[in-house]
Amino acid sequence: MMADVQSYDAIIIGAGQAGMPLSMALARAGRRTAIIESTHVGGTCINEGCTPTKTMIASGRVAYLARRGADYGVHTGALSVDMVKVRQRKRDIVNSFCDGDQRRIEDTPGVDLIFGEASFIAPKTLAVQGNDGTLRHLSAPTILINAGARPSTPNLPGLDTVSALNSTSIMELDTVPEHLLVLGGGYVGLEFGQLFRRLGSRVTIIQRRTHLLAREDDDVAEAVADILRQDGIEILLNSSATRVAQDASGAVALRVMSPAGERTLTGSHLLVAVGRMPNSDRLNLPAAGIMTDSHGFIHANDKLETSVPGIYALGDVKGGPAFTHISYDDFRIIRTNLIEGGNTSIAGRLVPYTVFIDPQLGRVGLTEREAREQGANIIVAKMPMNYVARALEVDEARGFMKAIVDRDSKQILGAAILGIEGGEIMAMLEIAMLGKLPYTTLRDAVFAHPTLAEALNNLFTSIER
């Protein structure tokens, strides 16, 4: 016989970047809310993603600049990296963010924060196995799933016998790897690859596709590869791992099939960075009748409602762009529709993102390839960063700026900024796109000199040239 069922107005599964603010917003609107979290408040972003990785990348940039000191006329002594200190700095910032967010939830009247694993036993009823050993049953007319995702494990023979790292465990190393093998050429593999190269590792990236960052235009991906090679990273494209083994000393032997034939790479560590999988498999979704795709991502419509009315999916668990800002925007949509009585959706929303290699790659809107595939009548504005005075002054002139413009409306359809603070420059173009400004507005704007922003004058002037 089922234990007593505790009723709420809303239940949220997962205290990530959508679930966390939503729990407080619902409670402030007078809806008694339970938020169930299996591990830690803040989700992937704060605990395993944005916050810790960018904190460590900052340490890598300091090491990079220290090595380049002589280029600026500054001479330093022998460089060494204290990986324990790098790790502790990361941990301290993560704990600060996580603890602060947990306190905000706990201090909000009307929210019950429950640590445990939730699974459906009926469409609107959950069993929660508490981390404290208790079992309870909860129900609500509105359930919101913000369960997130985790690193995928490829079907690679021998992998189960190897002490492989993923995007979480690699940040807990207490020494710098001698030779890091990175399986995967997406943004996770590139960010960690460059980070550990800067900290002193030899790095080899193995990418099964013909270029890195598979969704980017060829010229962008090729420029990224050139930059990483300049930093001393070995990149193997169109190459697939076929087997891996580890010997008694801990050395990893990765067999790779490449265009040049089969070879075996030997490294001290292996990072597997081949994507992420949703945590939907832990939720017993069939008990609720919630539909997923073949990869386990939850089907949701433009208003984030699943196949079951009253149940919504937010963030990474529903598939699509796996970015913190998208998860937070999902929260905004739910808040608007469920609390404020609005009528908004994800249809047509811009999806900006930044790959935090150095220099950064900021991206928004259509790529050139996508625009041409759609048959758009476009102009491509493109300019190398060594045309930008500010970039030259600080000796950070690698990369280029690129914008896709509609020839008829003169509106900006998309942009890729591979350069110093590329994410910030990209955001300026996103604002112009949101305001539907013609490119001529930026071409003719007066920006302060010498800033990176003023490069937009020359970028869009290049169209006339």
Residue, then its C-alpha position, 0 to 999 in steps of 0.5 A: m500500500m502506498a504511503d501517504v502522499q504529500s501534495y504541492d501546487a508544483i514540484i520541480i525535479g532538479a535545482g539547476q539554472a531553470g529549476m532554482p529560480l523557478s522554485m522561488a518565483l512559484a513560491r512568491a506567487g503563492r504556490r507551495t513548491a517542492i524542489i528535489e535535487s539529487t546532488h547539489v544546488g546549481g546544476t551543471c553550470i555551477n558545479e561541473g560546467c561554466t563556473p569551475t571550467k572558466t575559473m580553471i581557464a583563468s589560471g591557464r591564461v595567467a600561465y600563458l601570459a607569464r610565458r609570454g611576458a618577454d613579448y611585452g618586455v616583462h621578464t619573470g623567473a621559471l614558471s611552475v604550476d601548483m595544480v592543487k592550488v588551481r583546484q582549490r581556487k576552483r573548489d572555493i568559487v564553486n562552493s561559494f556559488c552553490d552555498g549561496d544559491q542553496r541558502r536563497i532557496e531555503d530562505t524562501p517561504g513556501v519552498d521545500l528543498i528535498f535532497g534525493e532521487a525522484s522517479f514517477i509512479a503515476p503521471k502527477t505523483l513521484a516517489v522520492q528516495g531521500n539522501d537521508g534514507t527516507l522514502r516519501h511520495l509527492s504529488a502536484p498538478t504541475i511538475l517541472i523537470n530540470a534534471g539535466a544531463r551527464p557526460s556520455t560514455p562511447n562504445l569504445p572497446g577497452l574503455d571499461t578497463v581504463s581510468a578515463l576522465n570526463s569533464t567533471s573528474i578532470m577538474e579534480l586532478d592534483t597534478v598536471p598530466e604529462h600527455l593528455l589524450v582528448l577524445g572529441g573535438g567539441y567545445v569541451g574537448l577544446e577548452f580542456g585541451q588548451l587549458f592543460r596545454r597552457l598548464g604544461s601538458r602535451v595534448t593530442i585531440i582526436q576528432r572523428r569529423t573532418h573539422l573541429l566544432a562540427r556545427e561551425d563554418d569551415d573557415v571558423a573551424e580551420a582558424v580554431a585548429d590553426i590557433l590550437r596548433q600554434d599553441g602546440i596542440e596536436i590535432l588528428l581530424n577524421s580520426s576514430a578511436t578503435r580500442v584503448a588499454q592501460d598498462a600497469s604503470g597507468a599509461v594509456a594506449l589509444r588505437v586510432m584509425s586516421p586517413a594516414g592509417e592506424r596508429t597507437l597513441t600513448g598518453s598519461h591520461l585520457l579525457v572522454a569528451v564526446g557529448r552528454m546524455p540526459n538524466s531522464d533514464r533515472l525518472n521512470l518516465p513511462a509511469a507518467g507517459i512522458m515521451t522521449d526521443s531515441h537518445g532519451f531527451i524529453h519531447a517538449n513543445d515550444k512552450l516546454e510542455t511535454s506529452v503529458p499536460g501539466i508536466y514541463a521539461l526545462g534545460d538540458v534534459k529536453g535536448g537542443p542547445a545545452f547552455t546555461h543561458i538557454s536553461y535560464d530562458d526556459f525559466r523565463i518562459i515558464r514564469t511568464n506563462l504559468i505565473e504571469g499569465g503570458n503567452t510566450s514560447i521558445a520559437g525563434r529565439l536567438v541562441p548565442y554561445t561562447v567557446f572559451i578557448d583563447p581567443q574566444l569564439g562568440r557565435v549567434g544566429l545563422t552560420e554562413r553555411e546555414a544561411r546559404e542552405q536556406g537560400a538567403n540572399i546574403i553578404v558576408a562581412k569578414m575582417p581579421m583581428n590584426y586589423v583591430a587596433r586594440a587587439l594589436e596594442v595588447d598583442e592578442a590579434r589572432g582570429f577574425m570577425k565575421a557577420i552574415v547580412d541579409r542583402d535586401s533588409k541589411q539586417i544581421l542574420g548571424a555572426a562568428i567572432l573568433g578573437i579577444e573577448g569574442g563573446e562580448i563583441m558577439a553580444m553587441l551584434e546580438i543586441a543589434m539583431l534583437g533590435k532588427l537594426p541594419y548593419t549600417t547602424l553599426r557601420d556608422a556608429v561612433f564607438a570609443h577609441p581604442t576599443l574592440a567595439e570600434a572594429l565593427n565600423n570597419l567590419f561592416t565598412s568592408i561590405e562596401r569594399 
